[in-house]
Amino acid sequence: MAETYDAVVVGAGVVGASTAFHLAKLGGLKVCVVDRGPVCGGGTAKSCAIVRSHYSVPSNTALTLRSLEMFYSFPDWLEQTEADAGFVNSGYLIIASEGDFADKLRGNLSMQADVGAETFVISREDARDRHPLLDLEDAAVIGYEPNSGYADPYLTTTSFINAARAKGTVVKSDCAVTGLIEKAGRVTGVRTQDGELHAAHVISAIGPWTRTLTDGLGLEIPLEVSRHIVLTFRGAAPYAPDLPIVKDLTTANKMYCRPASGGVVLVGTGDHGDPVEHPDAMDENVADDFVLHQGGQLAHRMPSLAEARLTASWVGPYDITPDWNPVLGAAPGLDGLTLAFGFSGHGFKLAPAVGLALAQQVLGREPDVDIAAYGLDRFAEGRLLTGVYGVGSIS
Ligand SMILES: Cc1cc2nc3c(=O)[nH]c(=O)nc-3n(C[C@H](O)[C@H](O)[C@H](O)COP(=O)(O)OP(=O)(O)OC[C@H]3O[C@@H](n4cnc5c(N)ncnc54)[C@H](O)[C@@H]3O)c2cc1C
């Protein structure tokens, strides 16, 4: 028999979890979250979960600042004393060598300050004081954000889900949605492997899998999926958990590093990544030459890690739109359906604020951060949110 809710959120990654929680918190809605797998079993589980406000698109910075407020007051915002995002306020350093990116970095730092971010240029000496492992000989500009850090993606997502549950939300895991129920331009629910779920509002938050539900609905969904590799290395001494995150714009693949549990350093890339035909068919292998390449870049930036050993590797999907920014909001021409996809490798930090803004929009309220510019029709109308750093998740 069909079940009826006020809202059905498809996808229990960090975006779906945050949206469900905010729908329940702000509107008191009867919400159902449905995922084909476990909670936090998709791209969020592979995330490096860095929360930095450095962007060149001002609204991305505004969303991150709103998310940061939530990370800093997580149990209060979630109204659950046990809620824990695992957030570590390590700070964030971003490095560019002389040239194009140096100018862009300077310009973006002042733009972000205008949006309200605490971020500024620091000297090599100051950067070395904050992160003594760094060699900064080739650094022309170094930006610093004292309030940024990194979180735990699993803890964050499950905390949102638990807080939503405490407000009456029903969570169905291992329950694939097989299609949307649509008639005469209105979506009224979803079909699942276990029956129909009816709702006035359906929120699709299934990231790389979005087209598996939207194809055939007449929506033009510009979405590519790519594969990203994360490595962890252990040096002779433990990598301290409070060392600032490092974004190295001098590297072609826009390498970034952050501390990870167990005294290792986690290393990822902010580039396009390898194209993937389908997110369920991602090659999990990590080539030795990639490990050597990343290890070499790491040793260039932190010479004391030249002898570091690889301790772990994994791959995860980016769901990429043409401007490397997400699609958020009502599906054009389809009442009842809200879209949230295309986070292009930087959705973890946006998710708390995005879930709030989407819930506010669904409830007919003014969002804390305006997300109107993120609508799907921006592609057809040529209003892209393209950042200045070119291809990549820094946007
Ligand atoms: C390697 C890597 C590193 C990253 N690092 C960062 C970072 O440092 N900072 C940052 O801000 N962002 C980062 N990101 C990006 C960020 O993690 C993602 O943008 C974010 O987690 C996406 O969350 P989501 O909820 O949209 O998608 P997902 O977590 O992928 O969730 C989608 C869910 O939909 C479910 N689903 C799919 N199809 C169906 C169906 N038919 N029925 C029901 N359920 C379905 C899936 O099972 C999944 O649980 C990184 C991403 C990767 C891959």
PDBQT file of the ligand as one rigid body, heavy atoms in Angstrom, charges set to zero:
ROOT
HETATM    1  C1  LIG A 401      37.082  12.152  -3.331  1.00  0.00    +0.000 C 
HETATM    2  C2  LIG A 401      36.170  13.283  -2.996  1.00  0.00    +0.000 A 
HETATM    3  C3  LIG A 401      36.611  14.295  -2.169  1.00  0.00    +0.000 A 
HETATM    4  C4  LIG A 401      35.765  15.351  -1.861  1.00  0.00    +0.000 A 
HETATM    5  N1  LIG A 401      36.195  16.319  -1.011  1.00  0.00    +0.000 NA
HETATM    6  C5  LIG A 401      35.373  17.353  -0.688  1.00  0.00    +0.000 A 
HETATM    7  C6  LIG A 401      35.811  18.338   0.219  1.00  0.00    +0.000 A 
HETATM    8  O1  LIG A 401      36.920  18.279   0.743  1.00  0.00    +0.000 OA
HETATM    9  N2  LIG A 401      34.955  19.357   0.528  1.00  0.00    +0.000 N 
HETATM   10  C7  LIG A 401      33.719  19.449  -0.040  1.00  0.00    +0.000 A 
HETATM   11  O2  LIG A 401      33.003  20.426   0.237  1.00  0.00    +0.000 OA
HETATM   12  N3  LIG A 401      33.277  18.519  -0.908  1.00  0.00    +0.000 NA
HETATM   13  C8  LIG A 401      34.079  17.468  -1.232  1.00  0.00    +0.000 A 
HETATM   14  N4  LIG A 401      33.648  16.515  -2.089  1.00  0.00    +0.000 N 
HETATM   15  C9  LIG A 401      32.315  16.630  -2.675  1.00  0.00    +0.000 C 
HETATM   16  C10 LIG A 401      31.234  16.220  -1.706  1.00  0.00    +0.000 C 
HETATM   17  O3  LIG A 401      31.640  15.099  -0.952  1.00  0.00    +0.000 OA
HETATM   18  C11 LIG A 401      29.948  15.905  -2.479  1.00  0.00    +0.000 C 
HETATM   19  O4  LIG A 401      29.616  17.028  -3.293  1.00  0.00    +0.000 OA
HETATM   20  C12 LIG A 401      28.789  15.602  -1.552  1.00  0.00    +0.000 C 
HETATM   21  O5  LIG A 401      29.143  14.625  -0.598  1.00  0.00    +0.000 OA
HETATM   22  C13 LIG A 401      27.610  15.119  -2.369  1.00  0.00    +0.000 C 
HETATM   23  O6  LIG A 401      26.589  14.714  -1.514  1.00  0.00    +0.000 OA
HETATM   24  P1  LIG A 401      25.203  14.232  -2.115  1.00  0.00    +0.000 P 
HETATM   25  O7  LIG A 401      24.324  14.016  -0.948  1.00  0.00    +0.000 OA
HETATM   26  O8  LIG A 401      24.774  15.147  -3.207  1.00  0.00    +0.000 OA
HETATM   27  O9  LIG A 401      25.544  12.861  -2.880  1.00  0.00    +0.000 OA
HETATM   28  P2  LIG A 401      25.851  11.379  -2.353  1.00  0.00    +0.000 P 
HETATM   29  O10 LIG A 401      26.577  11.364  -1.087  1.00  0.00    +0.000 OA
HETATM   30  O11 LIG A 401      26.440  10.656  -3.510  1.00  0.00    +0.000 OA
HETATM   31  O12 LIG A 401      24.415  10.795  -2.049  1.00  0.00    +0.000 OA
HETATM   32  C14 LIG A 401      23.538  10.375  -3.055  1.00  0.00    +0.000 C 
HETATM   33  C15 LIG A 401      22.729   9.226  -2.507  1.00  0.00    +0.000 C 
HETATM   34  O13 LIG A 401      21.723   8.885  -3.460  1.00  0.00    +0.000 OA
HETATM   35  C16 LIG A 401      21.503   7.499  -3.368  1.00  0.00    +0.000 C 
HETATM   36  N5  LIG A 401      20.804   7.034  -4.559  1.00  0.00    +0.000 N 
HETATM   37  C17 LIG A 401      21.247   6.990  -5.830  1.00  0.00    +0.000 A 
HETATM   38  N6  LIG A 401      20.292   6.509  -6.644  1.00  0.00    +0.000 NA
HETATM   39  C18 LIG A 401      19.222   6.264  -5.872  1.00  0.00    +0.000 A 
HETATM   40  C19 LIG A 401      17.918   5.740  -6.130  1.00  0.00    +0.000 A 
HETATM   41  N7  LIG A 401      17.520   5.404  -7.373  1.00  0.00    +0.000 N 
HETATM   42  N8  LIG A 401      17.065   5.573  -5.103  1.00  0.00    +0.000 NA
HETATM   43  C20 LIG A 401      17.427   5.916  -3.836  1.00  0.00    +0.000 A 
HETATM   44  N9  LIG A 401      18.645   6.403  -3.533  1.00  0.00    +0.000 NA
HETATM   45  C21 LIG A 401      19.527   6.579  -4.538  1.00  0.00    +0.000 A 
HETATM   46  C22 LIG A 401      22.913   6.934  -3.214  1.00  0.00    +0.000 C 
HETATM   47  O14 LIG A 401      22.878   5.625  -2.663  1.00  0.00    +0.000 OA
HETATM   48  C23 LIG A 401      23.564   7.959  -2.295  1.00  0.00    +0.000 C 
HETATM   49  O15 LIG A 401      23.496   7.562  -0.929  1.00  0.00    +0.000 OA
HETATM   50  C24 LIG A 401      34.454  15.416  -2.407  1.00  0.00    +0.000 A 
HETATM   51  C25 LIG A 401      34.002  14.377  -3.215  1.00  0.00    +0.000 A 
HETATM   52  C26 LIG A 401      34.837  13.309  -3.494  1.00  0.00    +0.000 A 
HETATM   53  C27 LIG A 401      34.328  12.180  -4.342  1.00  0.00    +0.000 C 
ENDROOT
TORSDOF 0
